[in-house]
Amino acid sequence: MIAQPVHAYGVVAASASSVTTVDLPYVARIEQLRVQAGQPVKRGTPLFVVQADPAAVVAAAQAKSAAQRASSSCASCERGAQRATAARHRQRTCDHRRTA
């Protein structure tokens, strides 16, 4: 904080070391700013509120659903492969006993 006024020409900007990038996993827009420029804040203080683009919300829900279906399908295939392997093993065991 500057204790006395300074008159100068130029541009006031934040230093690169104090700027933080916020990445969201979806398209959104800032709906509300909760602080003013230059306002001191404590760690954890909400700075803004974002509103997700409705199309992004739908796309995210569809992607999550597709991932869950794929995971379920994969698990089903794995169980089927395990049953088939066990059946082949039992068949070989039976064949081996018949020939012995």
N, C-alpha and C positions, 0 to 999 in steps of 0.2 A: 504494500500500500504506500502511496506517495503522500508524505506529510504536508507538502506545500504544492500549490498549483504550478504547473509547467506549461508555458505557451510554446508550441512548436508546430511545425508542418510535417505531415507524413501520414502513414497509415498505421493504425494500432491493430495488431494481430496476435493471436496466441502463438506461443512457440511450438515448434513441431513436437517437442518432447511432452507437451501437456495436452496434445490432441489425441482423442481416442476414437477409433472407428467402431461403430456399432453395426454388426451384420445380423440381419434377420433371415430366417429360413423361408421367408415368403415376401411377396410384394406388399408393402404397407405404406401408409402416409402418416405423418405426424398430425395427430388430432388436437393435442393440447400441449403447450409448453407450461411446465410447472415452476420454472425459475426464470429470472431475468438475466440478461447478459451481465456478467461481472458480479453477480450475486454469490457470496460465499455459500458453499453447501458442505454438508458432512457426507462421508462415505455412506452409501446406501440410500441417499435421498433420491426419490424418483425425479428425474429431470423432465421427462415428457411422457405422453401417452400416445401409443400408435394404434391405428385402426387397420386391420388386415383388409386387403382388397378382397371382396366377396368371391371373385373368381379364383383367387389364390387359396382361399379356405376350402372351396369345393375341390380344387385340384389336389390339395394336401389330403383331404379325406379320401378321395378316390385312390390316391397313391398308397395311403396306409391300408386301405381295404385290399388293394391288389397285392400288396406285400404280405398281408396276413393270409390271403388265399394261396399265394405261392408257397409260403412257409408250410401251411397245412398240407398242401399237395405234395410237397417235398417229403414231409414226415410220413405221409401215407405211402409214398413210393419206397421210402427206406424200410418201412415195416414190411411191405410186400417183398422187397428184396431179401430181407432177413428170413421171412417165412419160406421163400423159394430156396434159399441156401440151406436152411434146416431140412427141408423136404429132400433136397438132393443128397444131403449127408445121410438122412435116414434110409433113402433108397440104396445108396452105396453100401451102407451097413447091412441091409437086408440081402442085397446081392452077394456080398462077401460071405455071409453066413450060409447061403444056399450052395455056394460053390465049395465051401470048406468041408 
